[in-house]
Amino acid sequence: MELTELLENARRNEALLKRLQAFELQLLSCQTWLDFLTLLLEGLPAQFDLDAATLKVCDPDGELKATMLQSLDIEQGVLLNQLEFQSRVPVIEAGSVTPPPPWRSGLALPLLRNDVYLGQLRLYSASDDRFQPGMATDFMQHLAAVTAACLVMVKQSEEQARLALTDPLTGAENRRGFERAYQREWSRGQRQYHVFAMVLLDIDHFKQVNDVHGHGTGDRVLKQLCKTLKRVMRPTDHLGRLGGEEFALILPGCQPDQLARVVERVQQAIRQLDVMNDQRQRVPLSASGSYISITPRPHQQLQLSDVLDFLDRYLYQAKKQGRDRFLSVEQ
Ligand SMILES: Nc1nc2c(ncn2[C@@H]2O[C@H](COP(=O)(O)OP(=O)(O)OP(=O)(O)O)[C@@H](O)[C@H]2O)c(=O)[nH]1
């Protein structure tokens, strides 16, 4: 190799190294799955003239998938095509791989953190000679090590954020978490003319449950209620605990003509709750509530507190009419 060619190579490597370092710094500042995955799966190909990047992650209990899906939201669903969740990802060495069509060359990088194998990052190119067998991969292995560290950090940071927005007793969203979910739903509704529905519900005579069966049984009722509601809801729905035994649901995309049926299902599930007191006797339960279908309009802002005020008025009527019933808010 001629000296000028060597110098040219060294210059190119130095420039690539600088760009990679700048990219790694961006990765290290990510705190949410959305930022991390957008940067890695869209930013990396765009900044390094690649045609695709995919991530395979070890996810034996499905926890990563659940939290990533929540963070990504429906709108960034396209990123999901570049993500694969596997209970076990085969351990590999860094090196070129046969790419899936239409790509012509590919590189697989293992993601290792403290000797724990977290998954693989794969890069693909439409050019045959971009990744070749035996090529040097030191720079890219460094990127993979930083990616693995970020994967662990973002997981921890998402977990902390989730805890701050979650009610510790029931696992439902707390008021702050629910407020955030409402804002997101409202904004999405405005952009996409998307309807959503909300339900407010309050367990009937809950004070009596506590007084007769004890606070422990009361707590079990609340936990079981949330578990059951989550079972009858869609994974993209939101359940919030707004007060002691008052809960609210956000049902994205629930059409007005389906809403009464969904509410009926919720009501049935509550009546059928199987919670035992300390003497192993079943505690009969019911709830009262109200529901509303919302179509956000451009240039309009309906605050969560306003919606809850409407719903509260109808909930109060449902209690007054004898409980164990849900009333539709008439708009
Ligand atoms: N076990 C338990 N009880 C709670 C919790 N938070 C609030 N409560 C109780 O929930 C009860 C709410 O009672 P009320 O607001 O009088 O309502 P209610 O008895 O359900 O009557 P109606 O709503 O009119 O049917 C109170 O006794 C609270 O102490 C909790 O985290 N655990």
The ligand as an ORCA input file, in Angstrom:
! r2SCAN-3c Opt
* xyz 0 1
  N     -58.452     -0.829     52.405
  C     -58.307      0.380     51.886
  N     -59.292      1.298     52.044
  C     -59.137      2.509     51.495
  C     -57.974      2.855     50.805
  N     -58.113      4.143     50.393
  C     -59.322      4.584     50.808
  N     -59.955      3.601     51.497
  C     -61.270      3.627     52.144
  O     -62.306      3.743     51.186
  C     -63.491      4.145     51.887
  C     -64.307      5.070     51.026
  O     -65.525      5.257     51.652
  P     -66.633      6.279     51.183
  O     -65.986      7.401     50.402
  O     -67.463      6.638     52.336
  O     -67.462      5.503     50.106
  P     -68.199      4.097     50.138
  O     -68.243      3.466     51.481
  O     -67.577      3.287     49.053
  O     -69.664      4.481     49.733
  P     -70.248      4.769     48.295
  O     -69.093      5.230     47.442
  O     -71.257      5.833     48.507
  O     -70.842      3.505     47.788
  C     -63.013      4.795     53.186
  O     -63.370      3.953     54.241
  C     -61.481      4.814     53.024
  O     -60.812      4.628     54.274
  C     -56.935      1.874     50.681
  O     -55.870      2.082     50.075
  N     -57.156      0.657     51.231
*
